[in-house]
Amino acid sequence: MKGLKLAVVILALGTIAISPKAHAKSLSNTRQIFISQVTAPLPNSQDEKTNDAKAYLERGFERFDKKDYHGAIEYFNQVLKIEPNNAYAHVGRGVASFFLEEYQAAKADLDKALEITPDIAHAYYFRGFTNYLLKDKQGAIADLQKASALYKKEGKPDLAQNANNAIQKIEAS
C-alpha cells in the first residue's frame, strides 16, 4: 500500500515537473484572478470583510508558494470563516491538503470548490490525483479529462498535455 501511494505521488509530481513547477506556479499566478473574484461588488457594510478575505487569501497563497502548507491552510480557513463559499479558498486548502497527503480533506475541499464554481481547472487536476490515491481510477481519469479540456479553453496547452500524460499513465497502471 505504501509503495502504491509513493508511486502515485511520484506520478503526480512527475506530471507537474514536466513543465518545471508548472502547476504550482500556475496556481500561484492564478491567485490574482482568484483574489480579484473575491472582491465582487458588495454593499459598503461588507467591504471590510471582503478586504479581510482578500488579504487572507493572498497570504494563504504566499504561504503556499513557500511550501508552508499548514500555514496556507490556516489562512484559507480564515477566508472561509468570512466567506464560506469562497471556491478559491477551498481550492487552495484542498491543494495544500493534497501536498500534505491528507487526501480525504483535499477531496472534500476540491469537491466543494467545484460545487461552487464548476470550471476551475486546477481543482479538477488535483482532484483527479486525489481520486486516484483514494482508489477511484475512473473518477481520476474523468477529472483529468475535464482539467485538460479547461486548460485548453484557458489557452494553457502545456498544462492540458500534463493532464493527458497523467491520464495515459493512470490507464496503463
C-alpha positions in Angstrom: 0.0 0.0 0.0 2.8 2.4 0.9 4.5 1.6 -2.4 1.3 2.4 -4.3 1.0 5.8 -2.6 4.6 6.6 -3.3 4.2 5.6 -6.9 1.1 7.8 -7.3 2.7 10.8 -5.6 5.7 10.4 -7.9 3.3 10.2 -10.9 1.5 13.3 -9.7 4.7 15.2 -9.0 6.3 13.9 -12.2 3.5 15.3 -14.4 3.8 18.6 -12.5 7.5 18.6 -13.1 7.2 18.1 -16.8 7.0 21.8 -17.2 9.0 23.0 -14.2 6.7 23.6 -11.3 4.0 24.5 -13.9 1.0 23.7 -11.7 2.3 25.3 -8.6 3.4 28.4 -10.5 0.2 28.4 -12.5 -1.8 28.1 -9.2 0.3 30.9 -7.8 -0.1 33.0 -10.9 -3.8 32.3 -10.9 -4.1 33.6 -7.4 -4.5 37.2 -8.7 -7.6 36.0 -10.6 -8.8 34.1 -7.6 -8.3 37.2 -5.4 -9.9 39.6 -7.8 -13.0 37.4 -7.9 -13.3 37.6 -4.1 -13.8 41.4 -4.4 -17.1 41.3 -6.3 -19.3 44.4 -5.8 -20.8 44.3 -2.3 -22.7 46.7 -0.1 -20.4 49.0 1.9 -21.0 47.2 5.1 -19.4 44.1 3.6 -16.3 46.0 2.2 -14.2 45.4 5.3 -15.0 41.7 5.4 -14.2 41.4 1.7 -10.9 43.2 2.1 -10.0 40.8 5.0 -10.9 37.8 2.9 -8.8 39.1 0.1 -5.8 39.7 2.4 -6.1 36.2 3.9 -6.4 34.6 0.5 -3.2 36.5 -0.6 -1.4 35.4 2.5 -2.6 31.8 2.0 -1.1 31.7 -1.5 2.1 33.3 -0.2 2.5 30.5 2.3 1.6 28.0 -0.4 4.4 29.4 -2.6 6.8 28.9 0.3 5.6 25.3 0.7 4.2 26.1 4.1 1.1 24.1 3.5 0.0 24.2 7.2 0.3 27.9 7.2 -1.5 28.2 4.0 -4.4 26.2 5.3 -4.6 28.5 8.4 -5.1 31.5 6.1 -7.5 29.7 3.8 -9.5 28.8 6.9 -9.7 32.5 7.8 -11.1 33.3 4.3 -13.7 30.5 4.8 -14.8 31.9 8.1 -15.6 35.2 6.4 -16.8 33.7 3.1 -17.8 30.0 3.5 -18.5 29.7 -0.2 -15.2 31.1 -1.5 -14.3 28.5 -4.1 -10.7 29.6 -4.4 -10.0 29.3 -0.7 -11.4 25.7 -1.0 -9.0 25.1 -3.9 -6.0 26.5 -2.1 -6.8 24.5 1.0 -7.5 21.4 -1.0 -4.2 21.5 -2.9 -2.3 22.3 0.3 -4.0 19.2 1.9 -3.1 17.2 -1.1 0.6 18.0 -0.7 0.3 17.2 3.0 -1.1 13.8 1.9 -4.4 14.5 3.6 -6.4 13.1 0.7 -9.9 12.9 2.2 -9.6 16.6 3.3 -8.2 17.5 -0.1 -11.1 15.8 -1.9 -13.7 17.4 0.3 -12.3 20.9 -0.4 -11.9 20.3 -4.1 -15.5 18.8 -4.3 -16.8 21.9 -2.5 -14.9 24.3 -4.8 -16.3 22.6 -7.9 -19.8 22.6 -6.4 -19.5 26.4 -6.0 -17.6 27.1 -9.3 -17.5 24.2 -11.7 -14.9 25.4 -14.1 -11.6 25.6 -12.1 -9.1 23.5 -14.0 -6.7 23.2 -11.0 -9.4 21.8 -8.9 -10.2 19.0 -11.4 -6.5 18.3 -11.9 -5.7 17.8 -8.2 -9.0 16.1 -7.5 -8.0 13.7 -10.3 -4.8 12.7 -8.5 -6.7 12.7 -5.2 -9.3 10.3 -6.6 -6.6 8.0 -7.9 -4.9 7.9 -4.5 -8.3 7.1 -3.0 -8.6 4.2 -5.4 -11.1 5.8 -7.8 -9.4 5.3 -11.1 -12.4 6.2 -13.2 -13.1 9.3 -11.2 -9.4 10.3 -11.6 -9.5 9.9 -15.3 -12.7 11.8 -15.7 -11.4 14.7 -13.6 -8.1 14.8 -15.5 -10.0 14.9 -18.8 -12.1 17.8 -17.6 -8.9 19.6 -16.4 -7.3 19.1 -19.8 -10.4 20.5 -21.6 -10.5 23.5 -19.3 -6.7 24.1 -19.6 -7.1 24.1 -23.4 -10.0 26.5 -23.1 -7.9 28.8 -21.0 -5.1 28.7 -23.6 -2.7 26.6 -21.4 -1.8 23.7 -23.8 1.2 22.6 -21.7 -0.9 22.1 -18.6 -3.5 20.3 -20.8 -0.8 18.0 -22.0 0.3 17.3 -18.4 -3.2 16.2 -17.6 -3.3 14.0 -20.7 0.0 12.4 -19.8 -1.3 11.6 -16.4 -4.4 10.0 -17.9 -2.2 7.8 -20.0 -0.1 6.7 -17.0 -3.2 6.0 -14.9 -4.8 4.0 -17.7 -1.6 2.0 -18.0 -1.4 1.3 -14.3 
